[in-house]
Amino acid sequence: MARRLISPAAACRGCGFVKAGFLGAFSSFHYQSLPSCSSKKSSSVKNCSSYRANLRKEGSRWIRSDPSLSVNSVKIVGKRTSCSVATEPPLAATEEPEMDAPKEIFLKDYKKPDFLFDTVDLQFQLGEEKTIVTSKIVVSPGAEGISSPLVLHGSDLKLLSIKVNGNELKSEDYTVNSRHLMLSTPPAGVFNLEIVTEICPQLNTSLEGLYKSTGNFCTQCEAEGFRKITYFQDRPDVMAKYTCRIEADKTLYPVLLSNGNLIEQGDLAGGKHYALWEDPFKKPSYLFALVAGQLECREDSFVTCSGRKVTLRIWTPAQDLPKTTHAMYSLKAAMKWDEEVFGLEYDLDLFNIVVVPDFNMGAMENKSLNVFQSRLVLASPETATDGDYAAILGVIGHEYFHNWTGNRVTCRDWFQLTLKEGLTVFRDQEFSSDLGCRTVKRIADVSKLRIYQFPQDAGPMAHPIRPHSYIKMDNFYTVTVYEKGAEVVRMYKTLFGASGFRKGMDLYFQRHDGQAVTCEDFYAAMCDANNAQLPNFLQWYSQAGTPTVKVASSYDANSRTFSLKFSQEVPSTPGQPVKEPMFIPVAVGLVDSSGKDMPLTSVYSDGMLQTLSSDGQAVFTTVLQFKKKEEEFIFNNVAERPVPSLLRGYSAPVRLDSDLSESDLFFLLANDSDEFNRWEAGQILARKLMLSLVADFQQQKTLVLNPKFVDGLRSILCNTSLDKEFIAKAITLPGQGEIMDMMAVADPDAVHAVRTFIKKDLAFQLKDDLLAAVTSNRSSDAYTFNHDCMARRALKNTCLAYLASLDELDVTELALHEYKSATNMTEQFAALAALSQNPGQVRDDALLDFYNKWQHDYLVVSKWFALQATSDIPGNVVNVQKLLAHPAFDMRNPNKVYSLIGGFCGSPVNFHAKDGSGYKFLGEVVLQLDKINPQVASRMVSAFSRWRRYDETRQALAKAQLEMIISANGLSENVYEIASKSLAD
């Protein structure tokens, strides 16, 4: 599933007031929406309610039968399927039947499937009360002489019939339980299997499998949703060719869509119609898709590099069709880019995108029928920010790129998820970089890694990009698998160059097209295509934790040599106390006293002298291969002592600890030719400054801002030769979470106080420059989505946020003017965010005005919730609790939950309030959410995962909430896995 989380902070992206929420740890999970609650009980729900008793129990929940039981002695019981319409009360927990304890699944236990599926013919009779699914499968043995039973996955299914080679089986010929259907003695050789099941999509509030949403039918099958449609070997290494026939009422469901090409359609008796779809490419079950409903489409076309015309359609409710223009542009740009950069052409004559408001994932790459959550397709200048537009571009690209990296070549098992997701995240990052500003995109991606992934790598949920085990796979669609996985892929390109990386990709597709493969297969293709060996590089796939790289430099004027001594340490993580050295590519340049890059002639290491040249041209950046615990690299012919520019472009996902002095860092901030490292020098200076002031604050010393730091930022702000969005990034302080992550004991109050002090002092000392930047970057032109316009708005909005922190009358009036005169959401929301920093009547009036204007647009209302939730205003938990009762908020709508509750957890000073009010609030909400949507609840409870990082008082309060959660009756496996690992010693 190519869908990365957009945290509540993303609602404010581009407004100069971005806050980092914890939700980025779940890289797979865009905001969800559940069906709205109805005060009336529809006939279909009424009939489904009586039918519910026949459904197979799905999932599992914990039941606490004795208050004295420990965490390890709790029991599992079946989870009752409930309808979000809430027409009847849930069964008491004690009425639920007991089930086996949660089963942990291990990578080491992988076995090939005993049976293969050659073709799958699906038939759907969609109904208002029930849906009948008929699957006809051609089954063949996975190996000659196989005599194993055929075991099929199934959940929430009513089995109507099962036939083998046309003969209906009797009940004694098979066994069925809540999770499986098993044929003990299937025929030898190839045989035909036909299974008819009955399901009730109207009751499927998990939004997995086939479900009913806002009047339409929709599917979501990754990772294990197909088993909620029919009995099947629901695993990614079972690949087959599919046909799908859909029958439905023509008036209610005029549009019938599935994978592949439309082969046939027509009318049926009783006002019904049908459509027959055929996908000529083999695929796993998780890529199956079906959509039926009242939708209209924007149609366009794309001519491929071989001259084939592809029809492109974006389907959405009629009223949203005008907001799909940018999405269509993004799709065509992605198709062209993939041909030009990787030589990958689309392989069918039709590509459909469907927009749905109720979707667990942000988007899903089903073959030729991508399904998207609304906020990742719908955009207009009046309702979407620059950040929204950029996210749509990236995610549309991401899903399209999966056609090759995920669909044509897929994963052998779910442990290999990074094989498709890490690779495709890298591809969408490169796509967005090429269409925008590469440096700014790189800064944004590295910032996300540090804010979200580094803490995950240092916490109880730390796991390698290829996990070793899981209880619920849903919990491992994470920023580690996605974003750190992308960094690992990027290292191949760093080592082999663009042409070498392309050769490796070409070989990968040549070897594995149509297969389900492993991370080792991708590694082998990269190495073989480049005739290279990368010793211990595979450690990146198996070891968790962020390596710390220390660097010491020395210069010998007599021999004109410059030495860099490297050492590395990978911290212990749960289940991995001892680590081996990693293969770390370190891109290095040397800067002379005039600020120019020095030509690099040769480097000596490990007994070998390597001459550096590129087709006779001087080399100014080289990549050192740091593979041992300690290594020294000596550069020759170095005329003067240089300032080293280390880890250029952030060439490896590590923490760097160098011996660069403060003056060295200011020098690089002003002169480094590598713009990422120029930004990085400023960030290192800011982090050191903030940590020093935090220590002063804790010792009750007077806080004083270093004048050199102010001058450094002023020089960046006033440098007209720099990209404006780069300036906006460079003058933005590191987030509170990033600083707390560097402390032995995290102190949210001190960090918040220091960051607020620095921001206000900078605003005071740079006021004239900031005002000039706001004025000079105004524009009355119509909104345009391009880099220059986005950069102008980003700089203006960042400066406005600084100024508003002063809470002075003139800047408040300025922010109000910007709010009222704004002609696009980017600038209006930025002004609102600036005004919202300071409590008072102006803030309250502006928030009310914004809501009154946009209350009928649920995507904009989500931004409104997020802005208030992420506020650092003292005691904000009370405001958030009040917003829970707001008529626009619905606990069953995950979009609103992530915006309000997830947003609140992104304010360290309020979530980690010393009195425990933030913890108590979240603990109570998690238990409420777990009854509605366990996936959402598990993401919320993860905010507690690093409770041991805080002082003893906070530890005790957070631990109490975790223990309360873990002891609750009916706890889902999703929440149990996160909470129990958070409590584990």
PEVENLIN-V861657 format. One record per helix or strand of 3 or more residues. SS is the DSSP state (2 for helix, 1 for strand). FROM is the first residue (numbers start at 1). LEN is the number of residues. If there is no record, write none. Layout:
SS & FROM & LEN
SS & FROM & LEN
//
This chain:
2 & 8 & 5
2 & 22 & 4
2 & 43 & 12
1 & 58 & 6
2 & 71 & 3
1 & 75 & 5
2 & 93 & 3
2 & 107 & 3
1 & 115 & 11
1 & 131 & 11
1 & 150 & 4
1 & 158 & 7
2 & 171 & 3
1 & 174 & 3
1 & 180 & 4
1 & 191 & 9
2 & 201 & 3
1 & 209 & 5
1 & 216 & 5
2 & 226 & 3
1 & 240 & 10
1 & 255 & 4
1 & 261 & 8
2 & 269 & 3
1 & 272 & 12
2 & 285 & 3
1 & 290 & 4
1 & 296 & 8
1 & 309 & 8
2 & 318 & 25
1 & 350 & 7
1 & 369 & 5
2 & 374 & 3
2 & 386 & 16
1 & 409 & 3
2 & 414 & 22
2 & 438 & 20
2 & 473 & 4
2 & 479 & 34
2 & 519 & 11
2 & 539 & 4
1 & 547 & 10
1 & 561 & 10
1 & 584 & 8
1 & 602 & 4
1 & 608 & 4
1 & 622 & 5
1 & 630 & 6
1 & 643 & 4
1 & 655 & 4
2 & 662 & 10
2 & 675 & 24
2 & 707 & 11
2 & 724 & 7
2 & 736 & 5
2 & 748 & 18
2 & 767 & 10
2 & 787 & 18
2 & 809 & 13
2 & 825 & 11
2 & 841 & 14
2 & 858 & 12
2 & 876 & 9
2 & 894 & 12
2 & 908 & 4
2 & 917 & 16
2 & 934 & 11
2 & 947 & 3
2 & 952 & 15
2 & 973 & 11
//
